[in-house]
């Protein structure tokens, strides 16, 4: 898999988009699921975003 170079804003937006797609369709293809998990892990490790009560992620400014 190729390496993605995303800004924190792009990563959070992509994660929210993938989560919305998963909720709507009920599943994600394996490749997109792997990307979603990688984004979640990276965002959590870096402390870039928090999960809102509605289920989406929002960017945390440092």
mmCIF file of the N, C-alpha and C atoms, coordinates in Angstrom:
data_MODEL
# 
_entry.id   MODEL 
# 
loop_
_atom_site.group_PDB 
_atom_site.id 
_atom_site.type_symbol 
_atom_site.label_atom_id 
_atom_site.label_alt_id 
_atom_site.label_comp_id 
_atom_site.label_asym_id 
_atom_site.label_entity_id 
_atom_site.label_seq_id 
_atom_site.pdbx_PDB_ins_code 
_atom_site.Cartn_x 
_atom_site.Cartn_y 
_atom_site.Cartn_z 
_atom_site.occupancy 
_atom_site.B_iso_or_equiv 
_atom_site.pdbx_formal_charge 
_atom_site.auth_seq_id 
_atom_site.auth_comp_id 
_atom_site.auth_asym_id 
_atom_site.auth_atom_id 
_atom_site.pdbx_PDB_model_num 
ATOM 1   N N  . UNK A 1 1  ? 0.851   -1.179 0.000  1.00 0.00 ? 1  UNK A N  1 
ATOM 2   C CA . UNK A 1 1  ? 0.000   0.000  0.000  1.00 0.00 ? 1  UNK A CA 1 
ATOM 3   C C  . UNK A 1 1  ? 0.891   1.236  0.000  1.00 0.00 ? 1  UNK A C  1 
ATOM 4   N N  . UNK A 1 2  ? 0.509   2.236  -0.740 1.00 0.00 ? 2  UNK A N  1 
ATOM 5   C CA . UNK A 1 2  ? 1.280   3.473  -0.802 1.00 0.00 ? 2  UNK A CA 1 
ATOM 6   C C  . UNK A 1 2  ? 1.069   4.280  0.467  1.00 0.00 ? 2  UNK A C  1 
ATOM 7   N N  . UNK A 1 3  ? 2.055   5.088  0.765  1.00 0.00 ? 3  UNK A N  1 
ATOM 8   C CA . UNK A 1 3  ? 1.988   5.953  1.937  1.00 0.00 ? 3  UNK A CA 1 
ATOM 9   C C  . UNK A 1 3  ? 1.190   7.204  1.593  1.00 0.00 ? 3  UNK A C  1 
ATOM 10  N N  . UNK A 1 4  ? 0.276   7.566  2.474  1.00 0.00 ? 4  UNK A N  1 
ATOM 11  C CA . UNK A 1 4  ? -0.505  8.783  2.294  1.00 0.00 ? 4  UNK A CA 1 
ATOM 12  C C  . UNK A 1 4  ? 0.138   9.911  3.089  1.00 0.00 ? 4  UNK A C  1 
ATOM 13  N N  . UNK A 1 5  ? 0.196   11.073 2.511  1.00 0.00 ? 5  UNK A N  1 
ATOM 14  C CA . UNK A 1 5  ? 0.706   12.244 3.216  1.00 0.00 ? 5  UNK A CA 1 
ATOM 15  C C  . UNK A 1 5  ? -0.464  13.211 3.370  1.00 0.00 ? 5  UNK A C  1 
ATOM 16  N N  . UNK A 1 6  ? -1.012  13.242 4.572  1.00 0.00 ? 6  UNK A N  1 
ATOM 17  C CA . UNK A 1 6  ? -2.183  14.063 4.847  1.00 0.00 ? 6  UNK A CA 1 
ATOM 18  C C  . UNK A 1 6  ? -1.884  15.049 5.953  1.00 0.00 ? 6  UNK A C  1 
ATOM 19  N N  . UNK A 1 7  ? -2.535  16.201 5.878  1.00 0.00 ? 7  UNK A N  1 
ATOM 20  C CA . UNK A 1 7  ? -2.488  17.131 7.000  1.00 0.00 ? 7  UNK A CA 1 
ATOM 21  C C  . UNK A 1 7  ? -3.426  16.586 8.074  1.00 0.00 ? 7  UNK A C  1 
ATOM 22  N N  . UNK A 1 8  ? -3.289  17.039 9.316  1.00 0.00 ? 8  UNK A N  1 
ATOM 23  C CA . UNK A 1 8  ? -4.233  16.594 10.351 1.00 0.00 ? 8  UNK A CA 1 
ATOM 24  C C  . UNK A 1 8  ? -5.691  16.873 9.973  1.00 0.00 ? 8  UNK A C  1 
ATOM 25  N N  . UNK A 1 9  ? -5.943  18.009 9.340  1.00 0.00 ? 9  UNK A N  1 
ATOM 26  C CA . UNK A 1 9  ? -7.308  18.353 8.928  1.00 0.00 ? 9  UNK A CA 1 
ATOM 27  C C  . UNK A 1 9  ? -7.834  17.354 7.904  1.00 0.00 ? 9  UNK A C  1 
ATOM 28  N N  . UNK A 1 10 ? -6.986  16.998 6.943  1.00 0.00 ? 10 UNK A N  1 
ATOM 29  C CA . UNK A 1 10 ? -7.389  16.037 5.925  1.00 0.00 ? 10 UNK A CA 1 
ATOM 30  C C  . UNK A 1 10 ? -7.615  14.652 6.529  1.00 0.00 ? 10 UNK A C  1 
ATOM 31  N N  . UNK A 1 11 ? -6.762  14.272 7.481  1.00 0.00 ? 11 UNK A N  1 
ATOM 32  C CA . UNK A 1 11 ? -6.887  12.958 8.115  1.00 0.00 ? 11 UNK A CA 1 
ATOM 33  C C  . UNK A 1 11 ? -8.202  12.844 8.873  1.00 0.00 ? 11 UNK A C  1 
ATOM 34  N N  . UNK A 1 12 ? -8.554  13.875 9.620  1.00 0.00 ? 12 UNK A N  1 
ATOM 35  C CA . UNK A 1 12 ? -9.806  13.855 10.383 1.00 0.00 ? 12 UNK A CA 1 
ATOM 36  C C  . UNK A 1 12 ? -10.999 13.847 9.441  1.00 0.00 ? 12 UNK A C  1 
ATOM 37  N N  . UNK A 1 13 ? -10.932 14.636 8.371  1.00 0.00 ? 13 UNK A N  1 
ATOM 38  C CA . UNK A 1 13 ? -12.033 14.663 7.399  1.00 0.00 ? 13 UNK A CA 1 
ATOM 39  C C  . UNK A 1 13 ? -12.192 13.303 6.725  1.00 0.00 ? 13 UNK A C  1 
ATOM 40  N N  . UNK A 1 14 ? -11.091 12.681 6.339  1.00 0.00 ? 14 UNK A N  1 
ATOM 41  C CA . UNK A 1 14 ? -11.159 11.373 5.709  1.00 0.00 ? 14 UNK A CA 1 
ATOM 42  C C  . UNK A 1 14 ? -11.690 10.316 6.667  1.00 0.00 ? 14 UNK A C  1 
ATOM 43  N N  . UNK A 1 15 ? -11.253 10.372 7.914  1.00 0.00 ? 15 UNK A N  1 
ATOM 44  C CA . UNK A 1 15 ? -11.754 9.424  8.911  1.00 0.00 ? 15 UNK A CA 1 
ATOM 45  C C  . UNK A 1 15 ? -13.259 9.573  9.087  1.00 0.00 ? 15 UNK A C  1 
ATOM 46  N N  . UNK A 1 16 ? -13.742 10.800 9.181  1.00 0.00 ? 16 UNK A N  1 
ATOM 47  C CA . UNK A 1 16 ? -15.187 11.025 9.313  1.00 0.00 ? 16 UNK A CA 1 
ATOM 48  C C  . UNK A 1 16 ? -15.942 10.535 8.080  1.00 0.00 ? 16 UNK A C  1 
ATOM 49  N N  . UNK A 1 17 ? -15.375 10.749 6.911  1.00 0.00 ? 17 UNK A N  1 
ATOM 50  C CA . UNK A 1 17 ? -16.005 10.281 5.673  1.00 0.00 ? 17 UNK A CA 1 
ATOM 51  C C  . UNK A 1 17 ? -16.081 8.759  5.640  1.00 0.00 ? 17 UNK A C  1 
ATOM 52  N N  . UNK A 1 18 ? -14.999 8.093  6.007  1.00 0.00 ? 18 UNK A N  1 
ATOM 53  C CA . UNK A 1 18 ? -14.993 6.629  6.016  1.00 0.00 ? 18 UNK A CA 1 
ATOM 54  C C  . UNK A 1 18 ? -15.965 6.067  7.047  1.00 0.00 ? 18 UNK A C  1 
ATOM 55  N N  . UNK A 1 19 ? -16.056 6.713  8.201  1.00 0.00 ? 19 UNK A N  1 
ATOM 56  C CA . UNK A 1 19 ? -16.990 6.246  9.226  1.00 0.00 ? 19 UNK A CA 1 
ATOM 57  C C  . UNK A 1 19 ? -18.434 6.439  8.778  1.00 0.00 ? 19 UNK A C  1 
ATOM 58  N N  . UNK A 1 20 ? -18.712 7.555  8.117  1.00 0.00 ? 20 UNK A N  1 
ATOM 59  C CA . UNK A 1 20 ? -20.067 7.791  7.609  1.00 0.00 ? 20 UNK A CA 1 
ATOM 60  C C  . UNK A 1 20 ? -20.424 6.754  6.550  1.00 0.00 ? 20 UNK A C  1 
ATOM 61  N N  . UNK A 1 21 ? -19.470 6.442  5.686  1.00 0.00 ? 21 UNK A N  1 
ATOM 62  C CA . UNK A 1 21 ? -19.703 5.428  4.653  1.00 0.00 ? 21 UNK A CA 1 
ATOM 63  C C  . UNK A 1 21 ? -19.974 4.062  5.286  1.00 0.00 ? 21 UNK A C  1 
ATOM 64  N N  . UNK A 1 22 ? -19.212 3.737  6.329  1.00 0.00 ? 22 UNK A N  1 
ATOM 65  C CA . UNK A 1 22 ? -19.405 2.454  7.007  1.00 0.00 ? 22 UNK A CA 1 
ATOM 66  C C  . UNK A 1 22 ? -20.779 2.392  7.673  1.00 0.00 ? 22 UNK A C  1 
ATOM 67  N N  . UNK A 1 23 ? -21.190 3.480  8.296  1.00 0.00 ? 23 UNK A N  1 
ATOM 68  C CA . UNK A 1 23 ? -22.510 3.506  8.927  1.00 0.00 ? 23 UNK A CA 1 
ATOM 69  C C  . UNK A 1 23 ? -23.624 3.396  7.882  1.00 0.00 ? 23 UNK A C  1 
ATOM 70  N N  . UNK A 1 24 ? -23.452 4.054  6.744  1.00 0.00 ? 24 UNK A N  1 
ATOM 71  C CA . UNK A 1 24 ? -24.474 4.048  5.709  1.00 0.00 ? 24 UNK A CA 1 
ATOM 72  C C  . UNK A 1 24 ? -24.580 2.688  5.018  1.00 0.00 ? 24 UNK A C  1 
ATOM 73  N N  . UNK A 1 25 ? -23.440 2.137  4.618  1.00 0.00 ? 25 UNK A N  1 
ATOM 74  C CA . UNK A 1 25 ? -23.420 0.873  3.890  1.00 0.00 ? 25 UNK A CA 1 
ATOM 75  C C  . UNK A 1 25 ? -23.444 -0.349 4.804  1.00 0.00 ? 25 UNK A C  1 
ATOM 76  N N  . UNK A 1 26 ? -22.997 -0.172 6.038  1.00 0.00 ? 26 UNK A N  1 
ATOM 77  C CA . UNK A 1 26 ? -22.935 -1.287 6.969  1.00 0.00 ? 26 UNK A CA 1 
ATOM 78  C C  . UNK A 1 26 ? -21.601 -2.011 6.963  1.00 0.00 ? 26 UNK A C  1 
ATOM 79  N N  . UNK A 1 27 ? -20.728 -1.656 6.043  1.00 0.00 ? 27 UNK A N  1 
ATOM 80  C CA . UNK A 1 27 ? -19.404 -2.274 5.960  1.00 0.00 ? 27 UNK A CA 1 
ATOM 81  C C  . UNK A 1 27 ? -18.512 -1.394 5.091  1.00 0.00 ? 27 UNK A C  1 
ATOM 82  N N  . UNK A 1 28 ? -17.211 -1.664 5.161  1.00 0.00 ? 28 UNK A N  1 
ATOM 83  C CA . UNK A 1 28 ? -16.253 -1.053 4.246  1.00 0.00 ? 28 UNK A CA 1 
ATOM 84  C C  . UNK A 1 28 ? -15.443 -2.165 3.589  1.00 0.00 ? 28 UNK A C  1 
ATOM 85  N N  . UNK A 1 29 ? -15.050 -1.981 2.345  1.00 0.00 ? 29 UNK A N  1 
ATOM 86  C CA . UNK A 1 29 ? -14.130 -2.953 1.747  1.00 0.00 ? 29 UNK A CA 1 
ATOM 87  C C  . UNK A 1 29 ? -12.850 -3.033 2.583  1.00 0.00 ? 29 UNK A C  1 
ATOM 88  N N  . UNK A 1 30 ? -12.179 -4.151 2.510  1.00 0.00 ? 30 UNK A N  1 
ATOM 89  C CA . UNK A 1 30 ? -11.013 -4.404 3.352  1.00 0.00 ? 30 UNK A CA 1 
ATOM 90  C C  . UNK A 1 30 ? -9.966  -3.291 3.262  1.00 0.00 ? 30 UNK A C  1 
ATOM 91  N N  . UNK A 1 31 ? -9.646  -2.827 2.072  1.00 0.00 ? 31 UNK A N  1 
ATOM 92  C CA . UNK A 1 31 ? -8.625  -1.784 1.908  1.00 0.00 ? 31 UNK A CA 1 
ATOM 93  C C  . UNK A 1 31 ? -9.024  -0.495 2.628  1.00 0.00 ? 31 UNK A C  1 
ATOM 94  N N  . UNK A 1 32 ? -10.290 -0.107 2.499  1.00 0.00 ? 32 UNK A N  1 
ATOM 95  C CA . UNK A 1 32 ? -10.751 1.109  3.172  1.00 0.00 ? 32 UNK A CA 1 
ATOM 96  C C  . UNK A 1 32 ? -10.817 0.916  4.683  1.00 0.00 ? 32 UNK A C  1 
ATOM 97  N N  . UNK A 1 33 ? -11.154 -0.281 5.133  1.00 0.00 ? 33 UNK A N  1 
ATOM 98  C CA . UNK A 1 33 ? -11.167 -0.574 6.570  1.00 0.00 ? 33 UNK A CA 1 
ATOM 99  C C  . UNK A 1 33 ? -9.761  -0.450 7.144  1.00 0.00 ? 33 UNK A C  1 
ATOM 100 N N  . UNK A 1 34 ? -8.761  -0.926 6.405  1.00 0.00 ? 34 UNK A N  1 
ATOM 101 C CA . UNK A 1 34 ? -7.378  -0.813 6.858  1.00 0.00 ? 34 UNK A CA 1 
ATOM 102 C C  . UNK A 1 34 ? -6.947  0.648  6.946  1.00 0.00 ? 34 UNK A C  1 
ATOM 103 N N  . UNK A 1 35 ? -7.363  1.446  5.977  1.00 0.00 ? 35 UNK A N  1 
ATOM 104 C CA . UNK A 1 35 ? -7.044  2.877  6.008  1.00 0.00 ? 35 UNK A CA 1 
ATOM 105 C C  . UNK A 1 35 ? -7.723  3.541  7.195  1.00 0.00 ? 35 UNK A C  1 
ATOM 106 N N  . UNK A 1 36 ? -8.981  3.200  7.428  1.00 0.00 ? 36 UNK A N  1 
ATOM 107 C CA . UNK A 1 36 ? -9.718  3.786  8.554  1.00 0.00 ? 36 UNK A CA 1 
ATOM 108 C C  . UNK A 1 36 ? -9.044  3.452  9.878  1.00 0.00 ? 36 UNK A C  1 
ATOM 109 N N  . UNK A 1 37 ? -8.644  2.205  10.050 1.00 0.00 ? 37 UNK A N  1 
ATOM 110 C CA . UNK A 1 37 ? -7.977  1.801  11.293 1.00 0.00 ? 37 UNK A CA 1 
ATOM 111 C C  . UNK A 1 37 ? -6.627  2.494  11.452 1.00 0.00 ? 37 UNK A C  1 
ATOM 112 N N  . UNK A 1 38 ? -5.895  2.625  10.361 1.00 0.00 ? 38 UNK A N  1 
ATOM 113 C CA . UNK A 1 38 ? -4.605  3.320  10.417 1.00 0.00 ? 38 UNK A CA 1 
ATOM 114 C C  . UNK A 1 38 ? -4.788  4.782  10.796 1.00 0.00 ? 38 UNK A C  1 
ATOM 115 N N  . UNK A 1 39 ? -5.790  5.424  10.213 1.00 0.00 ? 39 UNK A N  1 
ATOM 116 C CA . UNK A 1 39 ? -6.070  6.821  10.555 1.00 0.00 ? 39 UNK A CA 1 
ATOM 117 C C  . UNK A 1 39 ? -6.459  6.969  12.024 1.00 0.00 ? 39 UNK A C  1 
ATOM 118 N N  . UNK A 1 40 ? -7.334  6.082  12.492 1.00 0.00 ? 40 UNK A N  1 
ATOM 119 C CA . UNK A 1 40 ? -7.757  6.138  13.897 1.00 0.00 ? 40 UNK A CA 1 
ATOM 120 C C  . UNK A 1 40 ? -6.560  5.984  14.830 1.00 0.00 ? 40 UNK A C  1 
ATOM 121 N N  . UNK A 1 41 ? -5.677  5.044  14.516 1.00 0.00 ? 41 UNK A N  1 
ATOM 122 C CA . UNK A 1 41 ? -4.501  4.806  15.344 1.00 0.00 ? 41 UNK A CA 1 
ATOM 123 C C  . UNK A 1 41 ? -3.586  6.020  15.347 1.00 0.00 ? 41 UNK A C  1 
ATOM 124 N N  . UNK A 1 42 ? -3.299  6.573  14.162 1.00 0.00 ? 42 UNK A N  1 
ATOM 125 C CA . UNK A 1 42 ? -2.408  7.718  14.049 1.00 0.00 ? 42 UNK A CA 1 
ATOM 126 C C  . UNK A 1 42 ? -2.986  8.934  14.779 1.00 0.00 ? 42 UNK A C  1 
ATOM 127 N N  . UNK A 1 43 ? -4.255  9.191  14.584 1.00 0.00 ? 43 UNK A N  1 
ATOM 128 C CA . UNK A 1 43 ? -4.898  10.342 15.223 1.00 0.00 ? 43 UNK A CA 1 
ATOM 129 C C  . UNK A 1 43 ? -4.867  10.189 16.738 1.00 0.00 ? 43 UNK A C  1 
ATOM 130 N N  . UNK A 1 44 ? -5.113  8.981  17.228 1.00 0.00 ? 44 UNK A N  1 
ATOM 131 C CA . UNK A 1 44 ? -5.094  8.731  18.665 1.00 0.00 ? 44 UNK A CA 1 
ATOM 132 C C  . UNK A 1 44 ? -3.687  8.887  19.230 1.00 0.00 ? 44 UNK A C  1 
ATOM 133 N N  . UNK A 1 45 ? -2.686  8.310  18.566 1.00 0.00 ? 45 UNK A N  1 
ATOM 134 C CA . UNK A 1 45 ? -1.305  8.392  19.041 1.00 0.00 ? 45 UNK A CA 1 
ATOM 135 C C  . UNK A 1 45 ? -0.804  9.828  19.079 1.00 0.00 ? 45 UNK A C  1 
ATOM 136 N N  . UNK A 1 46 ? -1.165  10.612 18.086 1.00 0.00 ? 46 UNK A N  1 
ATOM 137 C CA . UNK A 1 46 ? -0.701  11.993 17.993 1.00 0.00 ? 46 UNK A CA 1 
ATOM 138 C C  . UNK A 1 46 ? -1.582  12.968 18.780 1.00 0.00 ? 46 UNK A C  1 
ATOM 139 N N  . UNK A 1 47 ? -2.724  12.504 19.265 1.00 0.00 ? 47 UNK A N  1 
ATOM 140 C CA . UNK A 1 47 ? -3.637  13.383 19.998 1.00 0.00 ? 47 UNK A CA 1 
ATOM 141 C C  . UNK A 1 47 ? -4.192  14.502 19.140 1.00 0.00 ? 47 UNK A C  1 
ATOM 142 N N  . UNK A 1 48 ? -4.445  14.205 17.872 1.00 0.00 ? 48 UNK A N  1 
ATOM 143 C CA . UNK A 1 48 ? -4.886  15.219 16.922 1.00 0.00 ? 48 UNK A CA 1 
ATOM 144 C C  . UNK A 1 48 ? -6.373  15.520 16.973 1.00 0.00 ? 48 UNK A C  1 
ATOM 145 N N  . UNK A 1 49 ? -7.162  14.560 17.429 1.00 0.00 ? 49 UNK A N  1 
ATOM 146 C CA . UNK A 1 49 ? -8.615  14.738 17.387 1.00 0.00 ? 49 UNK A CA 1 
ATOM 147 C C  . UNK A 1 49 ? -9.252  14.021 18.566 1.00 0.00 ? 49 UNK A C  1 
ATOM 148 N N  . UNK A 1 50 ? -10.471 14.408 18.818 1.00 0.00 ? 50 UNK A N  1 
ATOM 149 C CA . UNK A 1 50 ? -11.285 13.744 19.836 1.00 0.00 ? 50 UNK A CA 1 
ATOM 150 C C  . UNK A 1 50 ? -12.583 13.300 19.188 1.00 0.00 ? 50 UNK A C  1 
ATOM 151 N N  . UNK A 1 51 ? -13.191 12.297 19.779 1.00 0.00 ? 51 UNK A N  1 
ATOM 152 C CA . UNK A 1 51 ? -14.467 11.801 19.265 1.00 0.00 ? 51 UNK A CA 1 
ATOM 153 C C  . UNK A 1 51 ? -15.597 12.597 19.914 1.00 0.00 ? 51 UNK A C  1 
ATOM 154 N N  . UNK A 1 52 ? -16.489 13.084 19.104 1.00 0.00 ? 52 UNK A N  1 
ATOM 155 C CA . UNK A 1 52 ? -17.622 13.847 19.612 1.00 0.00 ? 52 UNK A CA 1 
ATOM 156 C C  . UNK A 1 52 ? -18.720 12.896 20.073 1.00 0.00 ? 52 UNK A C  1 
ATOM 157 N N  . UNK A 1 53 ? -19.651 13.388 20.889 1.00 0.00 ? 53 UNK A N  1 
ATOM 158 C CA . UNK A 1 53 ? -20.759 12.534 21.336 1.00 0.00 ? 53 UNK A CA 1 
ATOM 159 C C  . UNK A 1 53 ? -21.612 11.999 20.188 1.00 0.00 ? 53 UNK A C  1 
ATOM 160 N N  . UNK A 1 54 ? -21.597 12.676 19.046 1.00 0.00 ? 54 UNK A N  1 
ATOM 161 C CA . UNK A 1 54 ? -22.390 12.220 17.908 1.00 0.00 ? 54 UNK A CA 1 
ATOM 162 C C  . UNK A 1 54 ? -21.679 11.126 17.111 1.00 0.00 ? 54 UNK A C  1 
ATOM 163 N N  . UNK A 1 55 ? -20.427 10.833 17.466 1.00 0.00 ? 55 UNK A N  1 
ATOM 164 C CA . UNK A 1 55 ? -19.717 9.741  16.819 1.00 0.00 ? 55 UNK A CA 1 
ATOM 165 C C  . UNK A 1 55 ? -18.633 10.158 15.854 1.00 0.00 ? 55 UNK A C  1 
ATOM 166 N N  . UNK A 1 56 ? -18.639 11.408 15.428 1.00 0.00 ? 56 UNK A N  1 
ATOM 167 C CA . UNK A 1 56 ? -17.602 11.890 14.517 1.00 0.00 ? 56 UNK A CA 1 
ATOM 168 C C  . UNK A 1 56 ? -16.370 12.351 15.278 1.00 0.00 ? 56 UNK A C  1 
ATOM 169 N N  . UNK A 1 57 ? -15.347 12.686 14.558 1.00 0.00 ? 57 UNK A N  1 
ATOM 170 C CA . UNK A 1 57 ? -14.123 13.195 15.166 1.00 0.00 ? 57 UNK A CA 1 
ATOM 171 C C  . UNK A 1 57 ? -14.003 14.675 14.875 1.00 0.00 ? 57 UNK A C  1 
ATOM 172 N N  . UNK A 1 58 ? -13.395 15.419 15.796 1.00 0.00 ? 58 UNK A N  1 
ATOM 173 C CA . UNK A 1 58 ? -13.117 16.820 15.562 1.00 0.00 ? 58 UNK A CA 1 
ATOM 174 C C  . UNK A 1 58 ? -11.671 17.102 15.923 1.00 0.00 ? 58 UNK A C  1 
ATOM 175 N N  . UNK A 1 59 ? -11.085 18.019 15.179 1.00 0.00 ? 59 UNK A N  1 
ATOM 176 C CA . UNK A 1 59 ? -9.679  18.351 15.312 1.00 0.00 ? 59 UNK A CA 1 
ATOM 177 C C  . UNK A 1 59 ? -9.439  19.109 16.611 1.00 0.00 ? 59 UNK A C  1 
ATOM 178 N N  . UNK A 1 60 ? -8.364  18.750 17.290 1.00 0.00 ? 60 UNK A N  1 
ATOM 179 C CA . UNK A 1 60 ? -7.973  19.444 18.518 1.00 0.00 ? 60 UNK A CA 1 
ATOM 180 C C  . UNK A 1 60 ? -6.809  20.353 18.166 1.00 0.00 ? 60 UNK A C  1 
ATOM 181 N N  . UNK A 1 61 ? -6.978  21.617 18.386 1.00 0.00 ? 61 UNK A N  1 
ATOM 182 C CA . UNK A 1 61 ? -5.895  22.579 18.134 1.00 0.00 ? 61 UNK A CA 1 
ATOM 183 C C  . UNK A 1 61 ? -4.966  22.608 19.329 1.00 0.00 ? 61 UNK A C  1 
ATOM 184 N N  . UNK A 1 62 ? -3.681  22.617 19.044 1.00 0.00 ? 62 UNK A N  1 
ATOM 185 C CA . UNK A 1 62 ? -2.706  22.652 20.134 1.00 0.00 ? 62 UNK A CA 1 
ATOM 186 C C  . UNK A 1 62 ? -2.185  24.042 20.323 1.00 0.00 ? 62 UNK A C  1 
# 
